[in-house]
Amino acid sequence: MIMLILACGRSANGGEKPGRTVLHSAADSSAKSPELICRLQSNSPVEAGQPVLVEFALINPAGRPVYVLRRHTPLEGIFDDIFRVRRDGKILPYIGPMLKRAAPKRDDYLAILPGDSLSNEVDLARAYDFSEPGEYTVSLQSLIRDYSWQEDTLPTPFDSYMSLELACNELAVIVK
């Protein structure tokens, strides 16, 4: 199996290019993996001590629905160290909640219809220390733990997960 990662960079007009997902699975990959578009946006600049709001969006450009497990992604909030946050080149430790969960249920999967998107806004200041003024860089270090093209196969047994690595744009957040 060949893995291809499409990194994102800046477009010609200086805006962020959204990232794309890549198949990352030991499972049978005979069915084409979804090519979801991943995007991060923030409310930068922010005042020290104020919320650092980041919107995470997944867009499905495929011609059929895809079902994604929302756990360990910003779609459920921040309940694990799913972002890499740096200030002055140093990685900040995760200080948010950690959850242990039972096996997923059907309700833990979200459908992204063809041409549609799912998004959620999270406050990074609840999980990482943004109290010091400076420039922070934020990137997603999570993946979609499981996905399926067919709703009737959900939930997937843990040993049959098909995961998707997400390549989202990196954010610069200015704290004043």
Beta strands, then each sheet from edge to edge (+ up, - down):
strand 1: 19-24
strand 2: 37-42
strand 3: 53-59
strand 4: 66-69
strand 5: 83-87
strand 6: 90-91
strand 7: 109-112
strand 8: 117-123
strand 9: 134-140
strand 10: 143-144
strand 11: 147-148
strand 12: 163-166
strand 13: 171-175
sheet 1: 8+ 3- 2+ 1- 12+ 10-
sheet 2: 7+ 4- 11+
sheet 3: 6+ 5- 9+ 13-
end
